[in-house]
Amino acid sequence: MNTPISPLVSVSTKFQSTLPGQVILLPSIFADRYDLNRKYLLSLKTENLLQNYYLEAGLWNPRFLPMDCHGGWESPTCQVRGHFLGHWLSAAAMIYANTGDQEIGGKAAYIVAELARCQQENGGEWIGSIPEKYLDWIARGKTAWAPHYTLHKTMMGLMDMYTYAGNWQALDILVKWSRWFYRWTDQFTRQQLDDILDFETGGMLETWANLYGVTGEKEHLELMKRYDRHRLCEPLLAGQEKLTNMHANTTIPEAHGAARAWEVTGLERWRAIVEAYWRSAVEQRGYYCTGGQTNGEIWSPIGKLSTRLGEKTQEHCTVYNLMRLAWYLYRWTGDVKYADYWERNLFNGILAQQHPDTGQIAYWLPLRSGSVKKWGSPTQDFWCCHGTLVQAHTIYANNIFFRQGNNLVLAQYIPGELTWDHEGVKVCLRLIEDAQLEAENRPNSRAYTLSIRCDHPQEFDLKLRLPWWISAAPIIHINGEDQPARFEPSTYIDFERIWNDDRIQIVFPKTLTTCPLPDKADTVAFMDGPVVLAGISGGGMTQDRNSILLEKVLYGDPADANTLLTADNEREWTYWTGDFRTVNQPENIRFIPIYQVREEKYQVYFPVIKPDQRNR
């Protein structure tokens, strides 16, 4: 197994991520979804993944369109063809780095070698899946569908193959390709570059920052400067509201670029851009109960979400990319709010937008009443969200534990095992979720056991994140002894001691809660701890825009979920379900976790009429 390359960070961060390969996933829903994703990645034929690169290099020229080739956005007639391979390489690199998976690692290495062959056929620099002239088109104002976005995905995949899989050939391809971009951008004035960057640039800035972090070459620093999107960043820095009705996922990757630029240069302006973007996109704007903020791929007005509930709510790409931005900010600050946000989107975005059986993607997570998830196909869609899908389910292991100097932070309660070298001594931490099967009824809690074993006794500080959704003080025992713990959601509890062979039992009380729309307090969603519930019914609207909207209404107190719902079908065999149903309502509605919804029609937000208003 090749050694992952440590990316350059020129600044001091509060937390450091554990290295790829230090954490393995243990049995859980997350391991199940990871396995589904790996199976899908390997199911795709190598020659089909490469089809558009072969086409551009003159290595694939069928007389007619073959029946067995990738379609949708990967069709040879589509202007964003080839974008998916970059996501595929990034996902494969992470799987290989975390597990040493030789099957997917070998497939990825072969693909990189074939890209090198295509680059040579193209003259030694260009390795795009689309022609160079697409960039010339946007430079002269002619419409082309996001060429920078498309090309960035290949760059991202190559960089991740170098960083995580230790593939030096991938870096060589990327460095050679960067020379073309340096020459191409050298012909433009700053104003002309700003005009070009008004077309979707994806994560180009992050690519150049990553490359500069590896090479230190002045040309790569200059590319960073040229891809600085002043027309977005300067208004944000001035505190102006810039994002409303902008295409959301056009801008989030540009914030990633600013984040990485700060890490490799230390220039405070870059960090200030990231913080301003987060304030505007997330903190000031607010978000749905799921954590999503967009509808129809654009940012909703600040605090005004009730009129944006539609069939295209919450694009998967925005979910994944904002989680990535939260990851940057969490490492920089250690602030629990970013880990809380990441967790909310994990359950109600990443899990909810992957089919539990097929592993396929739902481009959007509709939140209007009578919604139906529209699932993609394995080889005939390849939407942008297909790409973020395959990446999203590879990062679980990398977000469980973080390091703070010689100490540890348990940030996400995803079952996994960390093997850690603490000052030359092997330390193993094993986190599992306790099914709490001894309970008579379904527990109102989530419980975990963290086992710590050291080759020799070791002293270090262990921080446990207390999630935002806990409803009472956690119950924590170390080796059977009760530990004092206060009810302080969204904080840490610290344990500094000498560890050897220890067992920490953690119980987080939870309760059923309502989550109102920010601008409509009497319209609420229901949450069971961190999990959004979806009301299932046979009525409502279909995917037909002209259908009549049949919105279900509940009667009771919108602030008291327990008067509206009760547990339903709570246990089957040796596992607890997450099902609920309505009580004291004219019509019975069953609720299940939104990540379990497959083809059913569902409703997330319910108007709730108080008893004293019912007859008005």
PEDA-V971530 format. One record per residue. PSI is psi in radians with two decimals (none if undefined). D_CENTER is the distance of its C-alpha to the mean C-alpha in Angstrom with 2 decimals. Layout:
((PSI | D_CENTER) (PSI | D_CENTER))
This chain:
((2.21 | 26.28) (2.64 | 25.73) (2.23 | 24.78) (2.56 | 21.45) (2.23 | 22.33) (2.07 | 21.61) (2.58 | 20.13) (2.29 | 22.46) (1.99 | 21.90) (-0.03 | 25.02) (2.88 | 24.30) (2.24 | 24.24) (2.70 | 21.07) (-0.84 | 21.31) (2.69 | 19.13) (2.45 | 18.50) (2.58 | 15.90) (2.67 | 17.70) (2.57 | 18.57) (2.38 | 17.25) (-0.23 | 19.70) (-0.41 | 20.57) (2.32 | 18.55) (2.58 | 18.86) (2.52 | 17.38) (2.84 | 20.07) (2.24 | 20.73) (3.12 | 18.47) (-0.56 | 16.27) (-0.72 | 13.43) (-0.64 | 15.96) (-0.79 | 17.01) (-0.63 | 13.73) (-0.78 | 13.39) (-0.71 | 16.98) (-0.76 | 16.54) (-0.78 | 14.02) (-0.74 | 16.46) (-0.73 | 19.29) (-0.77 | 17.92) (-0.77 | 17.39) (-0.32 | 20.95) (-0.32 | 22.41) (2.24 | 22.09) (2.41 | 25.30) (-0.77 | 25.35) (-0.50 | 27.86) (-0.63 | 25.82) (-0.59 | 22.72) (-0.01 | 25.22) (-0.72 | 27.31) (-0.44 | 26.61) (-0.72 | 27.09) (-0.73 | 30.32) (-0.80 | 31.34) (-0.55 | 30.94) (0.02 | 32.88) (0.42 | 35.59) (0.00 | 34.94) (1.94 | 34.21) (1.13 | 36.55) (2.54 | 37.22) (-0.66 | 39.99) (2.82 | 38.09) (2.09 | 34.46) (2.65 | 34.02) (-0.60 | 33.10) (1.29 | 30.78) (2.90 | 28.21) (2.43 | 24.72) (-2.72 | 24.84) (-2.33 | 22.85) (-0.21 | 21.00) (0.03 | 22.16) (2.49 | 25.74) (-0.20 | 28.17) (-0.04 | 29.09) (2.43 | 25.68) (-0.19 | 25.14) (0.35 | 21.50) (2.44 | 22.57) (-0.16 | 21.14) (-0.60 | 17.65) (-0.56 | 16.21) (-0.63 | 18.00) (-0.77 | 16.10) (-0.75 | 12.75) (-0.80 | 14.99) (-0.70 | 16.48) (-0.77 | 13.37) (-0.76 | 12.33) (-0.70 | 16.04) (-0.72 | 16.50) (-0.72 | 13.99) (-0.80 | 15.64) (-0.76 | 18.98) (-0.64 | 18.50) (-0.51 | 17.47) (-0.25 | 20.09) (0.39 | 22.63) (1.85 | 22.26) (-0.52 | 25.18) (-0.89 | 24.76) (-0.54 | 21.41) (-0.72 | 22.36) (-0.70 | 25.65) (-0.75 | 24.28) (-0.73 | 21.92) (-0.69 | 24.90) (-0.74 | 27.10) (-0.74 | 24.80) (-0.75 | 24.83) (-0.67 | 28.60) (-0.61 | 28.92) (-0.66 | 27.01) (-0.67 | 29.57) (-0.74 | 32.30) (-0.71 | 31.04) (-0.73 | 30.92) (-0.72 | 34.49) (-0.52 | 35.57) (0.04 | 34.14) (0.01 | 36.32) (-0.09 | 34.34) (-1.03 | 31.60) (2.32 | 29.77) (0.40 | 27.19) (2.70 | 25.44) (-0.06 | 25.08) (2.83 | 26.67) (2.69 | 29.91) (-0.56 | 30.35) (-0.35 | 32.22) (-0.64 | 29.12) (-0.66 | 28.56) (-0.61 | 32.25) (-0.87 | 31.97) (-0.47 | 29.52) (-0.52 | 31.68) (0.24 | 34.61) (0.12 | 32.81) (2.44 | 32.66) (2.31 | 29.68) (2.54 | 27.27) (1.63 | 23.82) (1.03 | 21.38) (-0.69 | 22.90) (-0.77 | 21.15) (-0.83 | 17.71) (-0.80 | 18.95) (-0.62 | 20.53) (-0.63 | 17.71) (-0.71 | 15.67) (-0.72 | 18.68) (-0.76 | 19.00) (-0.81 | 15.48) (-0.73 | 16.27) (-0.76 | 19.64) (-0.70 | 18.57) (-0.58 | 16.18) (-0.61 | 19.10) (-0.88 | 21.30) (-0.80 | 19.24) (-0.55 | 17.99) (-0.04 | 20.65) (0.51 | 23.50) (1.80 | 24.49) (-0.47 | 26.93) (-0.63 | 27.70) (-0.74 | 24.21) (-0.72 | 24.89) (-0.75 | 28.35) (-0.79 | 27.13) (-0.73 | 24.79) (-0.78 | 27.59) (-0.71 | 30.05) (-0.63 | 27.81) (-0.48 | 27.33) (-0.65 | 31.13) (-0.79 | 31.08) (-0.61 | 28.67) (-0.78 | 30.80) (-0.73 | 33.91) (-0.79 | 32.46) (-0.32 | 31.17) (-0.31 | 34.43) (-0.13 | 36.40) (2.58 | 34.76) (2.99 | 35.59) (-0.73 | 33.03) (-0.70 | 33.49) (-0.69 | 33.02) (-0.71 | 29.79) (-0.66 | 28.56) (-0.74 | 29.53) (-0.70 | 27.65) (-0.18 | 24.44) (-0.32 | 24.68) (2.69 | 23.55) (2.05 | 19.82) (-0.09 | 19.36) (-2.44 | 15.68) (0.59 | 14.95) (-0.72 | 18.64) (-0.72 | 19.22) (-0.64 | 16.58) (-0.85 | 18.35) (-0.63 | 21.69) (-0.75 | 20.72) (-0.74 | 19.46) (-0.72 | 22.67) (-0.65 | 24.82) (-0.42 | 23.41) (-0.79 | 24.72) (-0.53 | 27.94) (0.22 | 29.06) (2.43 | 30.74) (-0.51 | 31.93) (-0.63 | 31.03) (-0.58 | 27.32) (-0.70 | 27.71) (-0.67 | 29.54) (-0.65 | 26.81) (-0.80 | 24.44) (-0.69 | 27.09) (-0.51 | 27.60) (0.28 | 23.96) (2.04 | 23.87) (1.50 | 23.37) (-0.63 | 26.07) (-0.35 | 26.24) (-0.78 | 22.82) (-0.72 | 22.96) (-0.77 | 26.55) (-0.66 | 26.45) (-0.77 | 23.39) (-0.50 | 25.34) (0.02 | 28.32) (0.25 | 26.53) (2.59 | 26.82) (1.92 | 24.74) (-0.40 | 23.40) (-0.48 | 20.23) (2.21 | 21.69) (0.12 | 21.79) (2.65 | 20.19) (2.06 | 17.76) (-0.89 | 14.45) (-0.06 | 12.35) (-0.59 | 15.52) (-0.52 | 15.33) (-0.80 | 11.88) (-0.46 | 12.18) (-0.56 | 15.67) (-0.64 | 14.61) (-0.75 | 12.74) (-0.74 | 16.15) (-0.66 | 18.03) (-0.83 | 16.17) (-0.59 | 17.03) (-0.69 | 20.44) (-0.71 | 21.21) (-0.58 | 20.48) (-0.23 | 22.84) (-0.49 | 25.50) (0.07 | 25.61) (2.13 | 26.51) (-0.44 | 25.78) (-0.70 | 25.36) (-0.77 | 21.99) (-0.68 | 20.72) (-0.60 | 22.42) (-0.78 | 20.56) (-0.81 | 17.13) (-0.67 | 18.55) (-0.68 | 20.23) (-0.78 | 17.23) (-0.75 | 15.29) (-0.79 | 18.54) (-0.76 | 19.00) (-0.60 | 15.61) (-1.05 | 14.78) (-0.76 | 17.84) (-0.58 | 20.61) (-0.59 | 19.10) (3.02 | 18.00) (2.85 | 15.58) (2.96 | 16.07) (-0.48 | 16.28) (-0.36 | 12.89) (-0.26 | 11.30) (2.76 | 11.18) (-0.21 | 13.75) (2.83 | 14.74) (2.32 | 17.26) (0.51 | 18.44) (0.14 | 15.77) (2.73 | 17.62) (2.36 | 17.45) (2.76 | 19.65) (2.67 | 22.60) (2.16 | 22.35) (0.07 | 22.83) (1.59 | 23.81) (-0.30 | 21.55) (-0.51 | 24.23) (0.09 | 25.37) (0.23 | 21.98) (2.01 | 21.32) (-2.98 | 21.32) (-0.14 | 20.46) (0.63 | 17.76) (2.55 | 15.89) (1.33 | 12.13) (2.35 | 11.07) (-0.69 | 7.94) (-0.69 | 7.50) (-0.62 | 7.91) (-0.95 | 5.44) (-0.77 | 2.44) (-0.57 | 5.47) (-0.56 | 6.73) (-0.68 | 4.69) (-0.70 | 5.99) (-0.68 | 9.10) (-0.63 | 9.46) (-0.77 | 9.49) (-0.91 | 12.23) (-0.58 | 14.09) (-0.77 | 14.04) (-0.67 | 15.65) (-0.70 | 18.05) (-0.49 | 19.25) (0.15 | 18.58) (2.21 | 18.33) (-0.46 | 17.20) (-0.53 | 15.92) (-0.65 | 12.72) (-0.64 | 12.22) (-0.79 | 13.32) (-0.77 | 10.87) (-0.75 | 7.92) (-0.76 | 9.99) (-0.78 | 10.84) (-0.47 | 7.53) (-0.90 | 7.12) (-0.72 | 10.58) (0.15 | 10.91) (-1.19 | 8.03) (-0.86 | 6.36) (-0.68 | 9.95) (-0.37 | 11.78) (0.28 | 10.92) (2.25 | 11.94) (2.23 | 15.73) (-0.35 | 16.98) (-0.73 | 19.86) (-0.35 | 19.14) (0.10 | 15.48) (2.94 | 15.35) (2.54 | 12.99) (1.96 | 13.76) (-0.84 | 13.21) (2.84 | 13.71) (1.58 | 14.04) (2.46 | 17.63) (0.03 | 18.93) (2.81 | 22.57) (2.53 | 25.19) (0.42 | 25.95) (2.73 | 22.51) (2.29 | 21.73) (2.37 | 18.48) (1.99 | 19.16) (2.48 | 17.98) (2.94 | 17.92) (2.82 | 20.38) (-0.60 | 20.04) (0.06 | 21.98) (0.28 | 23.01) (-1.17 | 20.08) (0.81 | 17.43) (2.94 | 15.76) (-0.62 | 13.17) (-0.33 | 10.62) (-0.68 | 12.30) (-0.86 | 11.10) (-0.45 | 7.33) (-0.93 | 8.19) (-0.45 | 10.15) (-0.72 | 7.93) (-0.62 | 5.09) (0.19 | 8.31) (-0.10 | 9.91) (0.07 | 8.40) (-0.89 | 9.80) (-0.44 | 13.11) (0.00 | 12.20) (0.19 | 11.10) (-0.97 | 14.11) (2.56 | 16.88) (2.71 | 17.51) (2.50 | 20.92) (1.56 | 23.09) (-2.13 | 26.05) (0.27 | 27.76) (2.99 | 26.07) (2.62 | 22.99) (2.22 | 20.31) (1.82 | 18.77) (-0.66 | 15.53) (2.43 | 13.78) (1.15 | 16.05) (2.08 | 14.78) (2.17 | 18.02) (2.92 | 18.55) (2.15 | 21.37) (2.26 | 21.58) (2.08 | 24.57) (2.34 | 25.37) (1.80 | 28.32) (1.78 | 29.65) (0.76 | 32.59) (-0.01 | 33.65) (2.32 | 33.36) (2.21 | 31.01) (2.32 | 29.00) (2.18 | 27.04) (2.22 | 24.79) (2.01 | 23.95) (2.18 | 21.84) (2.73 | 22.41) (2.28 | 22.11) (2.15 | 25.61) (-0.24 | 26.38) (0.76 | 29.23) (-0.25 | 31.46) (-0.22 | 34.58) (2.61 | 33.97) (-0.75 | 36.22) (2.93 | 33.71) (2.18 | 29.94) (2.51 | 29.07) (1.06 | 27.61) (2.82 | 25.51) (2.29 | 22.83) (2.52 | 24.51) (2.69 | 23.67) (2.22 | 25.89) (1.98 | 25.28) (2.39 | 27.96) (2.18 | 28.91) (2.31 | 31.36) (2.50 | 32.85) (-0.61 | 35.43) (2.62 | 37.34) (2.36 | 36.88) (2.47 | 34.44) (2.14 | 33.98) (2.86 | 30.60) (2.30 | 28.66) (2.11 | 25.88) (2.32 | 23.66) (2.22 | 22.09) (2.27 | 19.63) (1.93 | 21.21) (2.82 | 18.57) (-0.40 | 19.00) (-0.02 | 20.02) (2.53 | 22.98) (-0.10 | 26.24) (3.08 | 28.75) (2.40 | 29.32) (2.71 | 27.68) (2.06 | 30.15) (2.24 | 29.97) (2.40 | 32.51) (2.03 | 33.03) (0.67 | 35.44) (-0.14 | 36.57) (2.27 | 37.35) (2.39 | 35.98) (2.42 | 34.08) (2.36 | 34.29) (2.27 | 31.12) (2.82 | 30.93) (1.58 | 28.95) (1.40 | 26.61) (2.70 | 23.08) (0.74 | 20.39) (-3.01 | 22.50) (2.69 | 23.21) (2.29 | 26.16) (2.46 | 27.71) (1.92 | 29.87) (2.00 | 31.91) (3.09 | 34.30) (2.10 | 35.57) (2.58 | 33.52) (-1.38 | 35.04) (1.54 | 34.59) (2.76 | 32.91) (2.09 | 31.12) (2.14 | 29.05) (2.23 | 28.69) (2.20 | 26.30) (2.09 | 26.52) (1.87 | 24.38) (2.50 | 26.33) (2.93 | 24.52) (2.91 | 25.96) (2.26 | 25.43) (2.83 | 24.64) (2.59 | 24.54) (1.78 | 22.05) (2.74 | 23.91) (2.49 | 22.86) (-0.55 | 23.29) (0.30 | 26.26) (1.49 | 27.69) (-0.39 | 28.41) (0.14 | 30.13) (1.99 | 27.22) (2.72 | 24.92) (2.86 | 22.18) (2.43 | 22.56) (2.37 | 20.37) (1.66 | 21.29) (-2.18 | 19.97) (0.00 | 16.17) (2.18 | 16.27) (2.43 | 17.07) (2.50 | 20.11) (2.28 | 21.09) (2.15 | 24.80) (2.32 | 26.09) (2.78 | 29.20) (-0.26 | 31.19) (-2.94 | 31.83) (-2.90 | 29.86) (2.82 | 28.92) (-2.95 | 27.84) (-0.19 | 25.92) (2.08 | 29.22) (-0.44 | 28.98) (0.01 | 32.67) (2.72 | 32.48) (2.30 | 33.71) (2.00 | 31.12) (1.63 | 32.16) (2.22 | 30.40) (2.42 | 31.07) (2.46 | 32.49) (2.79 | 32.92) (2.22 | 35.79) (-2.68 | 35.72) (2.00 | 34.21) (-0.24 | 30.71) (-0.11 | 30.25) (1.62 | 31.20) (-0.55 | 28.95) (-0.23 | 31.28) (-0.12 | 34.09) (-0.58 | 32.14) (2.71 | 30.38) (2.81 | 31.47) (2.55 | 30.28) (2.40 | 30.91) (0.92 | 31.31) (-0.36 | 29.97) (2.45 | 30.64) (2.20 | 31.09) (-2.06 | 32.58) (0.51 | 30.81) (2.62 | 27.63) (2.44 | 26.98) (2.99 | 25.41) (0.51 | 23.39) (2.60 | 25.74) (2.97 | 27.67) (2.83 | 30.27) (2.72 | 32.06) (2.56 | 35.37) (0.67 | 38.32) (2.69 | 37.01) (-0.38 | 39.02) (2.34 | 36.51) (2.34 | 34.55) (2.31 | 30.78) (2.46 | 28.64) (2.40 | 25.15) (2.79 | 22.47) (2.43 | 18.86) (-0.43 | 16.75) (-0.10 | 14.73) (-0.11 | 18.22) (2.28 | 19.21) (-1.64 | 20.15) (-0.01 | 22.86) (2.65 | 24.31) (2.55 | 24.87) (2.88 | 23.45) (2.34 | 23.56) (-0.84 | 21.26) (2.30 | 23.30) (2.20 | 27.00) (2.34 | 29.87) (2.13 | 31.90) (2.20 | 35.58) (2.65 | 37.52) (-0.66 | 40.82) (-0.14 | 42.96) (-0.08 | 41.36) (-0.65 | 41.59) (0.18 | 45.00) (none | 44.75))
